[in-house]
Amino acid sequence: MVTQHDVVIVGAGLAGMRAAIEAARGGVDVAVVSKLHPVRSHSGSAEGGINVALGNVADDDPDIHTFDTIKGSDYLADQDAAEIMCHEAIEDIIELEHMGCYFSRLPNGRIAQRPFGAAGSPRTAFAADITGHVLLHVMYEQLLKHEVKVYEEYFAVDLAMDGETCTGVVCWDLVNGGVKAVAARSTVLATGGMGRMFHGTTNAYACTGDGMAMAFRAGAPLKDMEMMQFHPTTLKSNGVLITEGCRGEGGYLRNSEGERFMAKYAPNALELASRDVVSRSEWTEIHEGRGVDGCVLLDLTHLGADHINRALPGSRELALDHAGVDAIDDPIPVRPGAHYQMGGVATDVWGRTPIEGLYAAGEVACVSVHGANRLGGNSLLETVVYGRRTGAKAAEEAAERRPVEATRTAAGIDMVRQRVNRLLATESGPRSDELREALATTMYDNLGVFRDEAGMTQAVKDIAELRARYDEGVVVQDKGDVFNSDLTYAIEVGYLLEMADTLAQCGVFRKESRGAHSRTDFVERDDENWLCHTIVRRTPEDPEFTIETAPVTITKHQPKVRTY
Ligand SMILES: Cc1cc2nc3c(=O)[nH]c(=O)nc-3n(C[C@H](O)[C@H](O)[C@H](O)COP(=O)(O)OP(=O)(O)OC[C@H]3O[C@@H](n4cnc5c(N)ncnc54)[C@H](O)[C@@H]3O)c2cc1C
């Protein structure tokens, strides 16, 4: 079965819904495909807030926001893209407010802003510590208001291609079973991140790199895949995130000796240095024997019960539920955990990929505004600014393209059906969760906060073996049609393995330390040789990768030594 629209958006998180709303405003027929109900998207778990230089608490300016973003990126961000994001933020956040987002307030009624890591001014707007939840629900209301068709619980398996042009997406219908295609003149990927390839990740189970893998297999280049961010404050038991807002509200990080150790590593910014710096400092403390059971301590006790209950109620609850600690009385044990993929599908500042008809926005994309290290609060902002821009461009260009002939997507349907049938027919071999476990172990051990040639090469070898086992066939025990999560998980693990391979190989390729890519064998940033993006690509026919470099766009800010 093939249905047709002008624009199809794959993914209903903040980026996808914001893109859909803007495309609908462009007067074209828009549909959204999502493997989850929209409000279950990972965006909903964002806690700390969204950056915007409103200057409500202290002087601020979009230019300073741009500079902080570029410095935070360790000078790998494309500066034109960062400028657009920081300057367009103000109108976009005010629009969110008008759509109905109830941001926390200052006593004078203005939107409150909290300090966040590596920001020169308190710049992060928030709704207590459930910002993503609030934004996502408001966006969903707007989606309904604009009467956008949502194919809920449709799992996209592959892009539909007509030669070199993307003509929509081929899906597995999770509720009813069966392969169905949604044909469109413009297809926008907004499928989020890929943190599930690591143990102890903050990411939801659905963050499996699907969109990156689909675009990659169709020949789209991926950019800066080695840049996986580790968030400094996650719970050891299950990777659950304790927001940076805790440090923004005045929380301390202490080691086993009670020392506020960040004074040694970032004497000015202390706990509010950038995430890569704080994660490395924690790792060093833990590995030099000043940790507490593999963690350091996030101490909020001096803030007092009133402050914690007002500004950080969700964090208190998470620590109680998942670590058995009441943050009012005791410090929370935390450690760095895999959190955010700075790299992704390479796009221009309108979300366009080099493939005709294919766009990307949000965490799946690499515009690139985050470079080698994202600032907390900039990702939600990217979903909104670049979601809007991408939706607008996808609609505008859809109107200029010829309609897709439905028969052209039939080949894609056949191919996906064959893949599904092959998975269902496999009777012996490993289960996909066994392969995911092994993958997550080698990624955590070898591509964590610190990396070196030997570890990364080991990961490349491990991944090659896991991919070979996967290709021989994984067993899907559920043979049914309805909510066959065994089947979809098997497909997701295939995406994870391929994207992990790009991450590890790009990691070996970049012979320097920059942002999240911190090598013990190349400890310095090397602007002479490595002030460049990595670009990894393959063709649809040949699964072998090639890796090359591409220049970074520099407008105003020449690279400087980065200290906090
Ligand atoms: C715990 C946590 C807290 C965070 N806190 C903050 C914060 O405070 N501030 C900040 O700026 N950033 C934060 N981030 C980062 C930020 O929330 C995310 O990067 C951002 O929300 C991603 O949005 P997205 O729309 O790109 O993707 P997502 O919200 O992940 O949505 C992806 C969508 O794609 C769909 N999808 C995926 N694969 C398929 C497929 N194969 N077929 C169909 N549909 C598919 C899913 O159903 C979903 O609807 C946080 C992240 C985490 C994990």
The ligand as an SDF file (V2000), in Angstrom:
LIG
                    3D

 53 58  0  0  0  0  0  0  0  0999 V2000
   17.6330   12.5230   29.1480 C   0  0  0  0  0  0  0  0  0  0  0  0
   17.9200   13.6470   28.1970 C   0  0  0  0  0  0  0  0  0  0  0  0
   17.8430   14.9630   28.6250 C   0  0  0  0  0  0  0  0  0  0  0  0
   18.1180   16.0150   27.7580 C   0  0  0  0  0  0  0  0  0  0  0  0
   18.0300   17.2980   28.2080 N   0  0  0  0  0  0  0  0  0  0  0  0
   18.2450   18.3210   27.3420 C   0  0  0  0  0  0  0  0  0  0  0  0
   18.0820   19.6770   27.7620 C   0  0  0  0  0  0  0  0  0  0  0  0
   17.7080   19.9630   28.8940 O   0  0  0  0  0  0  0  0  0  0  0  0
   18.3430   20.6470   26.8580 N   0  0  0  0  0  0  0  0  0  0  0  0
   18.7360   20.3930   25.5870 C   0  0  0  0  0  0  0  0  0  0  0  0
   18.9410   21.3220   24.8070 O   0  0  0  0  0  0  0  0  0  0  0  0
   18.8730   19.1100   25.1530 N   0  0  0  0  0  0  0  0  0  0  0  0
   18.6320   18.0800   26.0020 C   0  0  0  0  0  0  0  0  0  0  0  0
   18.7640   16.7940   25.5510 N   0  0  0  0  0  0  0  0  0  0  0  0
   18.9970   16.5400   24.1340 C   0  0  0  0  0  0  0  0  0  0  0  0
   17.6990   16.7560   23.3550 C   0  0  0  0  0  0  0  0  0  0  0  0
   16.5960   16.4560   24.1590 O   0  0  0  0  0  0  0  0  0  0  0  0
   17.6220   15.8830   22.1010 C   0  0  0  0  0  0  0  0  0  0  0  0
   18.8140   15.9620   21.3750 O   0  0  0  0  0  0  0  0  0  0  0  0
   16.4750   16.3520   21.2110 C   0  0  0  0  0  0  0  0  0  0  0  0
   15.2820   16.4510   21.9430 O   0  0  0  0  0  0  0  0  0  0  0  0
   16.2990   15.4180   20.0310 C   0  0  0  0  0  0  0  0  0  0  0  0
   15.1200   15.7700   19.3650 O   0  0  0  0  0  0  0  0  0  0  0  0
   14.7530   15.1260   17.9740 P   0  0  0  0  0  0  0  0  0  0  0  0
   13.4450   15.6980   17.5940 O   0  0  0  0  0  0  0  0  0  0  0  0
   15.8970   15.2790   17.0530 O   0  0  0  0  0  0  0  0  0  0  0  0
   14.6230   13.5620   18.2760 O   0  0  0  0  0  0  0  0  0  0  0  0
   13.6990   12.7270   19.3010 P   0  0  0  0  0  0  0  0  0  0  0  0
   12.9950   13.5570   20.2690 O   0  0  0  0  0  0  0  0  0  0  0  0
   14.5660   11.6360   19.8110 O   0  0  0  0  0  0  0  0  0  0  0  0
   12.5980   12.1150   18.3580 O   0  0  0  0  0  0  0  0  0  0  0  0
   12.8910   11.1180   17.3960 C   0  0  0  0  0  0  0  0  0  0  0  0
   11.6070   10.7340   16.7010 C   0  0  0  0  0  0  0  0  0  0  0  0
   11.9190    9.8870   15.6220 O   0  0  0  0  0  0  0  0  0  0  0  0
   11.0620    8.7810   15.6010 C   0  0  0  0  0  0  0  0  0  0  0  0
   11.7800    7.6770   14.9540 N   0  0  0  0  0  0  0  0  0  0  0  0
   13.0470    7.2630   15.1840 C   0  0  0  0  0  0  0  0  0  0  0  0
   13.3370    6.2200   14.3860 N   0  0  0  0  0  0  0  0  0  0  0  0
   12.2430    5.9880   13.6250 C   0  0  0  0  0  0  0  0  0  0  0  0
   11.9080    5.0450   12.6140 C   0  0  0  0  0  0  0  0  0  0  0  0
   12.7580    4.0930   12.2210 N   0  0  0  0  0  0  0  0  0  0  0  0
   10.6810    5.0990   12.0630 N   0  0  0  0  0  0  0  0  0  0  0  0
    9.7850    6.0350   12.4660 C   0  0  0  0  0  0  0  0  0  0  0  0
   10.0350    6.9360   13.4170 N   0  0  0  0  0  0  0  0  0  0  0  0
   11.2510    6.9140   13.9810 C   0  0  0  0  0  0  0  0  0  0  0  0
   10.7000    8.5330   17.0420 C   0  0  0  0  0  0  0  0  0  0  0  0
    9.4640    7.8850   17.1340 O   0  0  0  0  0  0  0  0  0  0  0  0
   10.6210    9.9700   17.5730 C   0  0  0  0  0  0  0  0  0  0  0  0
    9.3350   10.4820   17.3530 O   0  0  0  0  0  0  0  0  0  0  0  0
   18.4900   15.7330   26.4180 C   0  0  0  0  0  0  0  0  0  0  0  0
   18.5540   14.4190   25.9730 C   0  0  0  0  0  0  0  0  0  0  0  0
   18.2980   13.3890   26.8600 C   0  0  0  0  0  0  0  0  0  0  0  0
   18.4440   11.9870   26.3480 C   0  0  0  0  0  0  0  0  0  0  0  0
  1  2  1  0
  2  3  1  0
  2 52  2  0
  3  4  2  0
  4  5  1  0
  4 50  1  0
  5  6  2  0
  6  7  1  0
  6 13  1  0
  7  8  2  0
  7  9  1  0
  9 10  1  0
 10 11  2  0
 10 12  1  0
 12 13  2  0
 13 14  1  0
 14 15  1  0
 14 50  1  0
 15 16  1  0
 16 17  1  0
 16 18  1  0
 18 19  1  0
 18 20  1  0
 20 21  1  0
 20 22  1  0
 22 23  1  0
 23 24  1  0
 24 25  2  0
 24 26  1  0
 24 27  1  0
 27 28  1  0
 28 29  2  0
 28 30  1  0
 28 31  1  0
 31 32  1  0
 32 33  1  0
 33 34  1  0
 33 48  1  0
 34 35  1  0
 35 36  1  0
 35 46  1  0
 36 37  1  0
 36 45  1  0
 37 38  2  0
 38 39  1  0
 39 40  1  0
 39 45  2  0
 40 41  1  0
 40 42  2  0
 42 43  1  0
 43 44  2  0
 44 45  1  0
 46 47  1  0
 46 48  1  0
 48 49  1  0
 50 51  2  0
 51 52  1  0
 52 53  1  0
M  END
$$$$
